[in-house]
Amino acid sequence: MAGNSNLPPIIIKKVKGGHHDAHGSSTWKIALADFMTAMFIIFLMLWIINQSTPEQKVAIAEYFAPVSASRNPSGSGQMLNGETISKEGALKNPSAPLGTPGGGPSLPKEGDGNTDIPGYPGALPKPLGVEAEPGAKSGAKAPAAQEVERQVRQALQGVPDLQGFQANVQFAQTLDGTRIDLIDNEKQELFPKGSARPLPQTEKLMAQVAKIIAAVPNKVSISGHTDATGFGPNARYDNWDLSADRANASRRVLTRNGIADERIAMVEGKADRDPKVPEDPKAASNRRISITLLNEPPPPTASASAAPAVPVQPPPPGPDGRLIPRQ
């Protein structure tokens, strides 16, 4: 035993589990379950898309569309126009201290109403019809709202930058004619808050609408609307000014894109007096521009029962040359 004392120690390794445990791991089962779940989700989405209508697909695309950005780095176009608030709902105005609600967003800077933009050339779609729905005034009818909607939405589909604006355009048939509403929503704005200068996407949107309504001869009415967001009590600019300036800025865009100035029958600002959502005066959709293709009034007609006018003969003179009044 003494001669073997310098030998190295003998080390014995014990392997637990052996061959069975090396091939019996359940890790692959988790990976397979994840793969099957992903495949199920993919096939479920494909089935839902196949079952969706074109309108539903547009709504889904608009839900995931990015919010439009303002070119003004000062915060214009963002929440509260980049300013702070004091009382709830009151926006800061540089010309007046903060106060209670009672007007509109903050005072726009000089030149905010300018809308000088180049034209947007392009082939005009097939001319619109001239038949309006029942209930419209007699005379030269404005094109039906369904036909205007079809052509406007077709035009928007051809402009990649306007794919997210389908929900911002609505149509209605009224007694005055066919109305096109360009409205704000929670994801897209037409103007920065407190400004009458259209955002770049708004100018493109109005240019496409102008190309459609340029194909018909009807007169055009433009009205601007705001929500009931408040101002300071001493502000020198309120929702009446803002809505009128936005309507006039929209007129400039339309006339620079094919609408003859002679066709503009009216430009007006209605502030927050005609809300689209009366139950929520501060809703985003209350901020809108309404463009109406007016029905032409019927030409005046002479009444068949009116008798022709009979000239009045003076009474004969008397013997002394004086007129004798008739009894």
ZADO-1210 file (C-alpha; in nm, 4 decimals, padded with zeros to 6 digits):
<atoms>
<atom x="00.0000" y="00.0000" z="00.0000" code="MET" pos="1"/>
<atom x="00.2908" y="00.2287" z="00.0713" code="ALA" pos="2"/>
<atom x="00.4145" y="00.1936" z="-00.2842" code="GLY" pos="3"/>
<atom x="00.0839" y="00.3185" z="-00.4268" code="ASN" pos="4"/>
<atom x="00.0594" y="00.6351" z="-00.2137" code="SER" pos="5"/>
<atom x="00.1855" y="00.8574" z="-00.4976" code="ASN" pos="6"/>
<atom x="-00.0859" y="00.7591" z="-00.7450" code="LEU" pos="7"/>
<atom x="-00.3436" y="01.0287" z="-00.8357" code="PRO" pos="8"/>
<atom x="-00.6852" y="01.0023" z="-00.6703" code="PRO" pos="9"/>
<atom x="-00.9569" y="00.8215" z="-00.8571" code="ILE" pos="10"/>
<atom x="-01.2568" y="01.0527" z="-00.9440" code="ILE" pos="11"/>
<atom x="-01.5915" y="00.8909" z="-01.0158" code="ILE" pos="12"/>
<atom x="-01.8603" y="01.1047" z="-01.2012" code="LYS" pos="13"/>
<atom x="-02.2238" y="01.0159" z="-01.1681" code="LYS" pos="14"/>
<atom x="-02.4626" y="01.1290" z="-01.4467" code="VAL" pos="15"/>
<atom x="-02.8217" y="01.1622" z="-01.3356" code="LYS" pos="16"/>
<atom x="-03.1030" y="01.0771" z="-01.5714" code="GLY" pos="17"/>
<atom x="-02.8902" y="00.9195" z="-01.8349" code="GLY" pos="18"/>
<atom x="-03.0099" y="00.8604" z="-02.1896" code="HIS" pos="19"/>
<atom x="-03.3779" y="00.8797" z="-02.1029" code="HIS" pos="20"/>
<atom x="-03.3697" y="01.2327" z="-01.9553" code="ASP" pos="21"/>
<atom x="-03.1569" y="01.3688" z="-02.2397" code="ALA" pos="22"/>
<atom x="-03.4330" y="01.2863" z="-02.4904" code="HIS" pos="23"/>
<atom x="-03.7308" y="01.3290" z="-02.2599" code="GLY" pos="24"/>
<atom x="-03.7170" y="01.7122" z="-02.2190" code="SER" pos="25"/>
<atom x="-04.0522" y="01.8969" z="-02.2696" code="SER" pos="26"/>
<atom x="-03.8973" y="02.2258" z="-02.3914" code="THR" pos="27"/>
<atom x="-03.9924" y="02.1503" z="-02.7496" code="TRP" pos="28"/>
<atom x="-04.3544" y="02.1253" z="-02.6482" code="LYS" pos="29"/>
<atom x="-04.3578" y="02.4923" z="-02.5379" code="ILE" pos="30"/>
<atom x="-04.2032" y="02.6025" z="-02.8667" code="ALA" pos="31"/>
<atom x="-04.4597" y="02.3965" z="-03.0598" code="LEU" pos="32"/>
<atom x="-04.7460" y="02.5479" z="-02.8592" code="ALA" pos="33"/>
<atom x="-04.6198" y="02.9010" z="-02.9355" code="ASP" pos="34"/>
<atom x="-04.5919" y="02.8154" z="-03.3051" code="PHE" pos="35"/>
<atom x="-04.9419" y="02.6702" z="-03.3189" code="MET" pos="36"/>
<atom x="-05.0837" y="02.9741" z="-03.1379" code="THR" pos="37"/>
<atom x="-04.9184" y="03.2100" z="-03.3866" code="ALA" pos="38"/>
<atom x="-05.0507" y="03.0081" z="-03.6805" code="MET" pos="39"/>
<atom x="-05.4004" y="03.0116" z="-03.5321" code="PHE" pos="40"/>
<atom x="-05.3888" y="03.3920" z="-03.4947" code="ILE" pos="41"/>
<atom x="-05.2682" y="03.4333" z="-03.8542" code="ILE" pos="42"/>
<atom x="-05.5459" y="03.2166" z="-03.9978" code="PHE" pos="43"/>
<atom x="-05.8030" y="03.3887" z="-03.7743" code="LEU" pos="44"/>
<atom x="-05.6933" y="03.7339" z="-03.9017" code="MET" pos="45"/>
<atom x="-05.7059" y="03.6139" z="-04.2625" code="LEU" pos="46"/>
<atom x="-06.0575" y="03.4840" z="-04.2086" code="TRP" pos="47"/>
<atom x="-06.1715" y="03.8119" z="-04.0477" code="ILE" pos="48"/>
<atom x="-06.0224" y="04.0176" z="-04.3326" code="ILE" pos="49"/>
<atom x="-06.1931" y="03.7944" z="-04.5886" code="ASN" pos="50"/>
<atom x="-06.5285" y="03.8433" z="-04.4130" code="GLN" pos="51"/>
<atom x="-06.4928" y="04.2251" z="-04.3775" code="SER" pos="52"/>
<atom x="-06.6659" y="04.4690" z="-04.6091" code="THR" pos="53"/>
<atom x="-06.4632" y="04.7404" z="-04.7896" code="PRO" pos="54"/>
<atom x="-06.6061" y="05.0019" z="-04.5503" code="GLU" pos="55"/>
<atom x="-06.4924" y="04.8004" z="-04.2491" code="GLN" pos="56"/>
<atom x="-06.1444" y="04.7612" z="-04.3974" code="LYS" pos="57"/>
<atom x="-06.1220" y="05.1380" z="-04.4460" code="VAL" pos="58"/>
<atom x="-06.2296" y="05.1934" z="-04.0849" code="ALA" pos="59"/>
<atom x="-05.9672" y="04.9483" z="-03.9595" code="ILE" pos="60"/>
<atom x="-05.6962" y="05.1156" z="-04.1681" code="ALA" pos="61"/>
<atom x="-05.7974" y="05.4585" z="-04.0376" code="GLU" pos="62"/>
<atom x="-05.7808" y="05.3334" z="-03.6785" code="TYR" pos="63"/>
<atom x="-05.4129" y="05.2462" z="-03.7209" code="PHE" pos="64"/>
<atom x="-05.3283" y="05.5501" z="-03.9356" code="ALA" pos="65"/>
<atom x="-05.0735" y="05.7900" z="-03.7833" code="PRO" pos="66"/>
<atom x="-05.1920" y="06.1220" z="-03.6477" code="VAL" pos="67"/>
<atom x="-05.1234" y="06.4170" z="-03.8777" code="SER" pos="68"/>
<atom x="-04.8341" y="06.6401" z="-03.7743" code="ALA" pos="69"/>
<atom x="-04.8158" y="07.0180" z="-03.7776" code="SER" pos="70"/>
<atom x="-04.5311" y="07.2027" z="-03.9463" code="ARG" pos="71"/>
<atom x="-04.5217" y="07.4525" z="-03.6568" code="ASN" pos="72"/>
<atom x="-04.2645" y="07.3345" z="-03.3990" code="PRO" pos="73"/>
<atom x="-04.4082" y="07.5620" z="-03.1311" code="SER" pos="74"/>
<atom x="-04.6741" y="07.3109" z="-03.0322" code="GLY" pos="75"/>
<atom x="-04.9445" y="07.4415" z="-03.2647" code="SER" pos="76"/>
<atom x="-05.1681" y="07.1552" z="-03.3654" code="GLY" pos="77"/>
<atom x="-05.1042" y="06.9659" z="-03.0422" code="GLN" pos="78"/>
<atom x="-05.3133" y="06.9504" z="-02.7268" code="MET" pos="79"/>
<atom x="-05.4058" y="07.3019" z="-02.6049" code="LEU" pos="80"/>
<atom x="-05.1976" y="07.4578" z="-02.8856" code="ASN" pos="81"/>
<atom x="-04.8813" y="07.3932" z="-02.6837" code="GLY" pos="82"/>
<atom x="-04.9985" y="07.6222" z="-02.4009" code="GLU" pos="83"/>
<atom x="-05.0975" y="07.5591" z="-02.0415" code="THR" pos="84"/>
<atom x="-05.4386" y="07.6071" z="-01.8855" code="ILE" pos="85"/>
<atom x="-05.5668" y="07.7541" z="-01.5631" code="SER" pos="86"/>
<atom x="-05.9346" y="07.6767" z="-01.5282" code="LYS" pos="87"/>
<atom x="-06.0606" y="07.3591" z="-01.6845" code="GLU" pos="88"/>
<atom x="-06.1428" y="07.4107" z="-02.0530" code="GLY" pos="89"/>
<atom x="-05.9920" y="07.7613" z="-02.0763" code="ALA" pos="90"/>
<atom x="-05.7083" y="07.8044" z="-02.3252" code="LEU" pos="91"/>
<atom x="-05.4284" y="08.0567" z="-02.2939" code="LYS" pos="92"/>
<atom x="-05.4430" y="08.3610" z="-02.5211" code="ASN" pos="93"/>
<atom x="-05.1437" y="08.5972" z="-02.5578" code="PRO" pos="94"/>
<atom x="-05.3732" y="08.9002" z="-02.5712" code="SER" pos="95"/>
<atom x="-05.5669" y="08.8308" z="-02.2523" code="ALA" pos="96"/>
<atom x="-05.5221" y="08.6626" z="-01.9136" code="PRO" pos="97"/>
<atom x="-05.6523" y="08.3147" z="-01.8592" code="LEU" pos="98"/>
<atom x="-06.0141" y="08.3059" z="-01.7628" code="GLY" pos="99"/>
<atom x="-06.3424" y="08.1258" z="-01.7819" code="THR" pos="100"/>
<atom x="-06.4720" y="07.9545" z="-02.0948" code="PRO" pos="101"/>
<atom x="-06.6400" y="08.1756" z="-02.3470" code="GLY" pos="102"/>
<atom x="-06.4823" y="08.1677" z="-02.6893" code="GLY" pos="103"/>
<atom x="-06.2412" y="07.9492" z="-02.8806" code="GLY" pos="104"/>
<atom x="-05.8780" y="07.8508" z="-02.9060" code="PRO" pos="105"/>
<atom x="-05.5877" y="08.0890" z="-02.8783" code="SER" pos="106"/>
<atom x="-05.5286" y="08.3917" z="-03.1017" code="LEU" pos="107"/>
<atom x="-05.3669" y="08.2964" z="-03.4320" code="PRO" pos="108"/>
<atom x="-05.0625" y="08.4865" z="-03.5423" code="LYS" pos="109"/>
<atom x="-05.0599" y="08.7347" z="-03.8291" code="GLU" pos="110"/>
<atom x="-05.0867" y="08.5631" z="-04.1642" code="GLY" pos="111"/>
<atom x="-05.2517" y="08.2455" z="-04.0346" code="ASP" pos="112"/>
<atom x="-05.5309" y="08.2879" z="-04.2883" code="GLY" pos="113"/>
<atom x="-05.2979" y="08.2708" z="-04.5886" code="ASN" pos="114"/>
<atom x="-05.3493" y="07.9623" z="-04.8003" code="THR" pos="115"/>
<atom x="-05.1366" y="08.0289" z="-05.1094" code="ASP" pos="116"/>
<atom x="-05.0614" y="07.6841" z="-05.2444" code="ILE" pos="117"/>
<atom x="-04.9859" y="07.5566" z="-05.5944" code="PRO" pos="118"/>
<atom x="-05.2559" y="07.3773" z="-05.7869" code="GLY" pos="119"/>
<atom x="-05.2871" y="07.0030" z="-05.7965" code="TYR" pos="120"/>
<atom x="-05.3241" y="06.9108" z="-06.1643" code="PRO" pos="121"/>
<atom x="-05.4822" y="06.5831" z="-06.2603" code="GLY" pos="122"/>
<atom x="-05.7393" y="06.4301" z="-06.4839" code="ALA" pos="123"/>
<atom x="-06.0941" y="06.5032" z="-06.3793" code="LEU" pos="124"/>
<atom x="-06.3219" y="06.2043" z="-06.3167" code="PRO" pos="125"/>
<atom x="-06.6361" y="06.1464" z="-06.5145" code="LYS" pos="126"/>
<atom x="-06.8698" y="06.4482" z="-06.4789" code="PRO" pos="127"/>
<atom x="-07.1204" y="06.4275" z="-06.1987" code="LEU" pos="128"/>
<atom x="-07.4894" y="06.3866" z="-06.2564" code="GLY" pos="129"/>
<atom x="-07.7271" y="06.6713" z="-06.1929" code="VAL" pos="130"/>
<atom x="-08.0143" y="06.4834" z="-06.0312" code="GLU" pos="131"/>
<atom x="-08.0718" y="06.5395" z="-05.6594" code="ALA" pos="132"/>
<atom x="-08.2658" y="06.3237" z="-05.4175" code="GLU" pos="133"/>
<atom x="-08.6367" y="06.3922" z="-05.3502" code="PRO" pos="134"/>
<atom x="-08.7013" y="06.6804" z="-05.1157" code="GLY" pos="135"/>
<atom x="-08.4522" y="06.9236" z="-05.2640" code="ALA" pos="136"/>
<atom x="-08.5632" y="07.2613" z="-05.3937" code="LYS" pos="137"/>
<atom x="-08.6875" y="07.2837" z="-05.7482" code="SER" pos="138"/>
<atom x="-08.4656" y="07.4381" z="-06.0138" code="GLY" pos="139"/>
<atom x="-08.1216" y="07.3224" z="-06.1259" code="ALA" pos="140"/>
<atom x="-08.0464" y="07.0367" z="-05.8876" code="LYS" pos="141"/>
<atom x="-07.7118" y="06.9775" z="-05.7221" code="ALA" pos="142"/>
<atom x="-07.5568" y="06.6359" z="-05.7885" code="PRO" pos="143"/>
<atom x="-07.6773" y="06.3610" z="-05.5572" code="ALA" pos="144"/>
<atom x="-07.4791" y="06.3122" z="-05.2374" code="ALA" pos="145"/>
<atom x="-07.4148" y="05.9450" z="-05.3198" code="GLN" pos="146"/>
<atom x="-07.2570" y="06.0344" z="-05.6519" code="GLU" pos="147"/>
<atom x="-07.0419" y="06.3096" z="-05.5005" code="VAL" pos="148"/>
<atom x="-06.9317" y="06.0731" z="-05.2239" code="GLU" pos="149"/>
<atom x="-06.8381" y="05.8015" z="-05.4723" code="ARG" pos="150"/>
<atom x="-06.6203" y="06.0322" z="-05.6785" code="GLN" pos="151"/>
<atom x="-06.4570" y="06.2076" z="-05.3829" code="VAL" pos="152"/>
<atom x="-06.3645" y="05.8797" z="-05.2146" code="ARG" pos="153"/>
<atom x="-06.2340" y="05.7459" z="-05.5439" code="GLN" pos="154"/>
<atom x="-06.0154" y="06.0567" z="-05.5779" code="ALA" pos="155"/>
<atom x="-05.8828" y="06.0192" z="-05.2225" code="LEU" pos="156"/>
<atom x="-05.7819" y="05.6596" z="-05.2862" code="GLN" pos="157"/>
<atom x="-05.5409" y="05.7830" z="-05.5528" code="GLY" pos="158"/>
<atom x="-05.3483" y="06.0046" z="-05.3059" code="VAL" pos="159"/>
<atom x="-05.1374" y="05.8016" z="-05.0593" code="PRO" pos="160"/>
<atom x="-05.1092" y="06.0938" z="-04.8142" code="ASP" pos="161"/>
<atom x="-05.4890" y="06.1055" z="-04.7773" code="LEU" pos="162"/>
<atom x="-05.5593" y="05.7394" z="-04.7038" code="GLN" pos="163"/>
<atom x="-05.6257" y="05.8199" z="-04.3380" code="GLY" pos="164"/>
<atom x="-05.8705" y="06.1025" z="-04.4174" code="PHE" pos="165"/>
<atom x="-06.1647" y="05.8944" z="-04.5417" code="GLN" pos="166"/>
<atom x="-06.3413" y="05.9346" z="-04.2066" code="ALA" pos="167"/>
<atom x="-06.2856" y="06.3135" z="-04.2141" code="ASN" pos="168"/>
<atom x="-06.5181" y="06.3540" z="-04.5136" code="VAL" pos="169"/>
<atom x="-06.8946" y="06.3128" z="-04.4790" code="GLN" pos="170"/>
<atom x="-07.1815" y="06.3817" z="-04.7190" code="PHE" pos="171"/>
<atom x="-07.5452" y="06.4817" z="-04.6791" code="ALA" pos="172"/>
<atom x="-07.8386" y="06.5783" z="-04.8992" code="GLN" pos="173"/>
<atom x="-08.0122" y="06.8904" z="-04.7674" code="THR" pos="174"/>
<atom x="-08.2878" y="07.1193" z="-04.8883" code="LEU" pos="175"/>
<atom x="-08.0212" y="07.3668" z="-04.9993" code="ASP" pos="176"/>
<atom x="-07.8232" y="07.1104" z="-05.1983" code="GLY" pos="177"/>
<atom x="-07.5431" y="06.8572" z="-05.1512" code="THR" pos="178"/>
<atom x="-07.3236" y="06.9246" z="-04.8481" code="ARG" pos="179"/>
<atom x="-06.9651" y="06.8017" z="-04.8073" code="ILE" pos="180"/>
<atom x="-06.8413" y="06.8183" z="-04.4469" code="ASP" pos="181"/>
<atom x="-06.4672" y="06.8166" z="-04.3801" code="LEU" pos="182"/>
<atom x="-06.4512" y="06.7406" z="-04.0088" code="ILE" pos="183"/>
<atom x="-06.1962" y="06.6924" z="-03.7346" code="ASP" pos="184"/>
<atom x="-06.1740" y="06.3725" z="-03.5353" code="ASN" pos="185"/>
<atom x="-05.9586" y="06.2462" z="-03.2501" code="GLU" pos="186"/>
<atom x="-05.6861" y="06.1251" z="-03.4883" code="LYS" pos="187"/>
<atom x="-05.6850" y="06.3896" z="-03.7638" code="GLN" pos="188"/>
<atom x="-05.7191" y="06.7672" z="-03.7532" code="GLU" pos="189"/>
<atom x="-05.7831" y="07.0034" z="-04.0445" code="LEU" pos="190"/>
<atom x="-05.6370" y="07.3155" z="-03.8787" code="PHE" pos="191"/>
<atom x="-05.3987" y="07.3656" z="-03.5869" code="PRO" pos="192"/>
<atom x="-05.5923" y="07.4728" z="-03.2798" code="LYS" pos="193"/>
<atom x="-05.6499" y="07.8457" z="-03.2836" code="GLY" pos="194"/>
<atom x="-05.5231" y="07.8862" z="-03.6409" code="SER" pos="195"/>
<atom x="-05.6962" y="07.9553" z="-03.9713" code="ALA" pos="196"/>
<atom x="-05.4108" y="07.8136" z="-04.1796" code="ARG" pos="197"/>
<atom x="-05.4974" y="07.4650" z="-04.3125" code="PRO" pos="198"/>
<atom x="-05.2511" y="07.1857" z="-04.2455" code="LEU" pos="199"/>
<atom x="-05.0698" y="07.0519" z="-04.5540" code="PRO" pos="200"/>
<atom x="-05.2890" y="06.7420" z="-04.5612" code="GLN" pos="201"/>
<atom x="-05.6002" y="06.9615" z="-04.5419" code="THR" pos="202"/>
<atom x="-05.4883" y="07.1613" z="-04.8453" code="GLU" pos="203"/>
<atom x="-05.4423" y="06.8373" z="-05.0387" code="LYS" pos="204"/>
<atom x="-05.7839" y="06.7142" z="-04.9221" code="LEU" pos="205"/>
<atom x="-05.9579" y="07.0356" z="-05.0314" code="MET" pos="206"/>
<atom x="-05.7733" y="07.0267" z="-05.3638" code="ALA" pos="207"/>
<atom x="-05.9183" y="06.6831" z="-05.4385" code="GLN" pos="208"/>
<atom x="-06.2679" y="06.7976" z="-05.3380" code="VAL" pos="209"/>
<atom x="-06.2278" y="07.1073" z="-05.5589" code="ALA" pos="210"/>
<atom x="-06.1484" y="06.8933" z="-05.8643" code="LYS" pos="211"/>
<atom x="-06.4754" y="06.7043" z="-05.8148" code="ILE" pos="212"/>
<atom x="-06.7076" y="07.0015" z="-05.7623" code="ILE" pos="213"/>
<atom x="-06.5377" y="07.1968" z="-06.0439" code="ALA" pos="214"/>
<atom x="-06.7081" y="06.9566" z="-06.2864" code="ALA" pos="215"/>
<atom x="-07.0565" y="07.0929" z="-06.2047" code="VAL" pos="216"/>
<atom x="-07.1897" y="07.4483" z="-06.2494" code="PRO" pos="217"/>
<atom x="-07.3699" y="07.4895" z="-05.9159" code="ASN" pos="218"/>
<atom x="-07.2984" y="07.7796" z="-05.6836" code="LYS" pos="219"/>
<atom x="-07.0971" y="07.6969" z="-05.3722" code="VAL" pos="220"/>
<atom x="-07.1571" y="07.7948" z="-05.0098" code="SER" pos="221"/>
<atom x="-06.8781" y="07.7601" z="-04.7482" code="ILE" pos="222"/>
<atom x="-06.9315" y="07.7753" z="-04.3724" code="SER" pos="223"/>
<atom x="-06.6846" y="07.7320" z="-04.0867" code="GLY" pos="224"/>
<atom x="-06.7702" y="07.5744" z="-03.7528" code="HIS" pos="225"/>
<atom x="-06.5809" y="07.5442" z="-03.4238" code="THR" pos="226"/>
<atom x="-06.6373" y="07.3593" z="-03.1004" code="ASP" pos="227"/>
<atom x="-06.7220" y="07.5306" z="-02.7715" code="ALA" pos="228"/>
<atom x="-06.3680" y="07.5311" z="-02.6316" code="THR" pos="229"/>
<atom x="-06.3318" y="07.8389" z="-02.4114" code="GLY" pos="230"/>
<atom x="-06.1255" y="08.1586" z="-02.4259" code="PHE" pos="231"/>
<atom x="-06.0231" y="08.4123" z="-02.1690" code="GLY" pos="232"/>
<atom x="-06.2936" y="08.6753" z="-02.1051" code="PRO" pos="233"/>
<atom x="-06.0838" y="08.9641" z="-02.2459" code="ASN" pos="234"/>
<atom x="-05.9711" y="08.7922" z="-02.5649" code="ALA" pos="235"/>
<atom x="-05.9806" y="09.0014" z="-02.8812" code="ARG" pos="236"/>
<atom x="-06.0372" y="08.6941" z="-03.0998" code="TYR" pos="237"/>
<atom x="-06.3136" y="08.4405" z="-03.0550" code="ASP" pos="238"/>
<atom x="-06.4863" y="08.1509" z="-03.2264" code="ASN" pos="239"/>
<atom x="-06.6797" y="08.3837" z="-03.4579" code="TRP" pos="240"/>
<atom x="-06.3555" y="08.5234" z="-03.5966" code="ASP" pos="241"/>
<atom x="-06.1893" y="08.1834" z="-03.6104" code="LEU" pos="242"/>
<atom x="-06.4765" y="08.0103" z="-03.7925" code="SER" pos="243"/>
<atom x="-06.5080" y="08.2944" z="-04.0452" code="ALA" pos="244"/>
<atom x="-06.1317" y="08.3013" z="-04.1089" code="ASP" pos="245"/>
<atom x="-06.1232" y="07.9246" z="-04.1612" code="ARG" pos="246"/>
<atom x="-06.4146" y="07.9425" z="-04.4044" code="ALA" pos="247"/>
<atom x="-06.2401" y="08.2197" z="-04.5980" code="ASN" pos="248"/>
<atom x="-05.9115" y="08.0261" z="-04.5993" code="ALA" pos="249"/>
<atom x="-06.1014" y="07.7264" z="-04.7399" code="SER" pos="250"/>
<atom x="-06.2450" y="07.9513" z="-05.0118" code="ARG" pos="251"/>
<atom x="-05.8932" y="08.0478" z="-05.1168" code="ARG" pos="252"/>
<atom x="-05.7864" y="07.6847" z="-05.1424" code="VAL" pos="253"/>
<atom x="-06.0931" y="07.5950" z="-05.3520" code="LEU" pos="254"/>
<atom x="-06.0562" y="07.8900" z="-05.5892" code="THR" pos="255"/>
<atom x="-05.6883" y="07.8108" z="-05.6407" code="ARG" pos="256"/>
<atom x="-05.7799" y="07.4561" z="-05.7366" code="ASN" pos="257"/>
<atom x="-06.0351" y="07.5091" z="-06.0114" code="GLY" pos="258"/>
<atom x="-06.3439" y="07.6694" z="-05.8522" code="ILE" pos="259"/>
<atom x="-06.4251" y="08.0002" z="-06.0218" code="ALA" pos="260"/>
<atom x="-06.4646" y="08.2854" z="-05.7761" code="ASP" pos="261"/>
<atom x="-06.7991" y="08.3727" z="-05.9370" code="GLU" pos="262"/>
<atom x="-06.9385" y="08.0417" z="-05.8130" code="ARG" pos="263"/>
<atom x="-06.8828" y="08.1302" z="-05.4466" code="ILE" pos="264"/>
<atom x="-07.2255" y="08.2381" z="-05.3253" code="ALA" pos="265"/>
<atom x="-07.1556" y="08.2690" z="-04.9527" code="MET" pos="266"/>
<atom x="-06.8721" y="08.2442" z="-04.6993" code="VAL" pos="267"/>
<atom x="-06.9758" y="08.2510" z="-04.3347" code="GLU" pos="268"/>
<atom x="-06.8544" y="08.1640" z="-03.9873" code="GLY" pos="269"/>
<atom x="-07.1019" y="08.0031" z="-03.7480" code="LYS" pos="270"/>
<atom x="-06.8718" y="07.9598" z="-03.4464" code="ALA" pos="271"/>
<atom x="-07.0158" y="07.6887" z="-03.2187" code="ASP" pos="272"/>
<atom x="-07.3810" y="07.7770" z="-03.2855" code="ARG" pos="273"/>
<atom x="-07.4502" y="07.4827" z="-03.5176" code="ASP" pos="274"/>
<atom x="-07.2777" y="07.1815" z="-03.3547" code="PRO" pos="275"/>
<atom x="-07.2698" y="06.8490" z="-03.5309" code="LYS" pos="276"/>
<atom x="-07.2873" y="06.6763" z="-03.1919" code="VAL" pos="277"/>
<atom x="-07.5226" y="06.8944" z="-02.9826" code="PRO" pos="278"/>
<atom x="-07.4958" y="06.6687" z="-02.6787" code="GLU" pos="279"/>
<atom x="-07.1172" y="06.7239" z="-02.6675" code="ASP" pos="280"/>
<atom x="-07.0374" y="07.0885" z="-02.7593" code="PRO" pos="281"/>
<atom x="-06.6609" y="07.0281" z="-02.7307" code="LYS" pos="282"/>
<atom x="-06.6546" y="06.7173" z="-02.9516" code="ALA" pos="283"/>
<atom x="-06.3867" y="06.7183" z="-03.2203" code="ALA" pos="284"/>
<atom x="-06.6407" y="06.6611" z="-03.4996" code="SER" pos="285"/>
<atom x="-06.8016" y="06.9974" z="-03.4228" code="ASN" pos="286"/>
<atom x="-06.4915" y="07.1564" z="-03.5779" code="ARG" pos="287"/>
<atom x="-06.5588" y="07.1379" z="-03.9499" code="ARG" pos="288"/>
<atom x="-06.5816" y="07.3117" z="-04.2862" code="ILE" pos="289"/>
<atom x="-06.9105" y="07.2643" z="-04.4743" code="SER" pos="290"/>
<atom x="-06.9048" y="07.3018" z="-04.8528" code="ILE" pos="291"/>
<atom x="-07.2522" y="07.2977" z="-05.0112" code="THR" pos="292"/>
<atom x="-07.3314" y="07.2625" z="-05.3805" code="LEU" pos="293"/>
<atom x="-07.6435" y="07.4760" z="-05.3935" code="LEU" pos="294"/>
<atom x="-07.9626" y="07.4000" z="-05.5820" code="ASN" pos="295"/>
<atom x="-08.0330" y="07.6819" z="-05.8227" code="GLU" pos="296"/>
<atom x="-08.3638" y="07.8663" z="-05.7510" code="PRO" pos="297"/>
<atom x="-08.6338" y="07.8193" z="-06.0162" code="PRO" pos="298"/>
<atom x="-08.6793" y="08.1032" z="-06.2637" code="PRO" pos="299"/>
<atom x="-08.9674" y="08.3418" z="-06.1810" code="PRO" pos="300"/>
<atom x="-09.2903" y="08.2708" z="-06.3667" code="THR" pos="301"/>
<atom x="-09.5775" y="08.5120" z="-06.4355" code="ALA" pos="302"/>
<atom x="-09.9029" y="08.4276" z="-06.2602" code="SER" pos="303"/>
<atom x="-10.1668" y="08.3035" z="-06.5043" code="ALA" pos="304"/>
<atom x="-10.4419" y="08.4704" z="-06.3008" code="SER" pos="305"/>
<atom x="-10.2861" y="08.8154" z="-06.3102" code="ALA" pos="306"/>
<atom x="-10.4949" y="09.0533" z="-06.5251" code="ALA" pos="307"/>
<atom x="-10.3139" y="09.2852" z="-06.7661" code="PRO" pos="308"/>
<atom x="-10.2739" y="09.6395" z="-06.6412" code="ALA" pos="309"/>
<atom x="-10.5314" y="09.8902" z="-06.7841" code="VAL" pos="310"/>
<atom x="-10.4052" y="10.2452" z="-06.8338" code="PRO" pos="311"/>
<atom x="-10.5977" y="10.5029" z="-06.6323" code="VAL" pos="312"/>
<atom x="-10.7666" y="10.7683" z="-06.8497" code="GLN" pos="313"/>
<atom x="-10.7929" y="11.1207" z="-06.7112" code="PRO" pos="314"/>
<atom x="-11.1466" y="11.2640" z="-06.6716" code="PRO" pos="315"/>
<atom x="-11.2791" y="11.4837" z="-06.9559" code="PRO" pos="316"/>
<atom x="-11.2430" y="11.8599" z="-06.9119" code="PRO" pos="317"/>
<atom x="-11.5524" y="12.0723" z="-06.8262" code="GLY" pos="318"/>
<atom x="-11.6933" y="12.3705" z="-07.0188" code="PRO" pos="319"/>
<atom x="-11.4547" y="12.6061" z="-06.8412" code="ASP" pos="320"/>
<atom x="-11.1573" y="12.3844" z="-06.9161" code="GLY" pos="321"/>
<atom x="-11.1273" y="12.2468" z="-06.5618" code="ARG" pos="322"/>
<atom x="-11.1206" y="11.8692" z="-06.4985" code="LEU" pos="323"/>
<atom x="-11.4436" y="11.7224" z="-06.3708" code="ILE" pos="324"/>
<atom x="-11.3774" y="11.4431" z="-06.1204" code="PRO" pos="325"/>
<atom x="-11.5483" y="11.1128" z="-06.1890" code="ARG" pos="326"/>
<atom x="-11.8194" y="11.0006" z="-05.9486" code="GLN" pos="327"/>
</atoms>
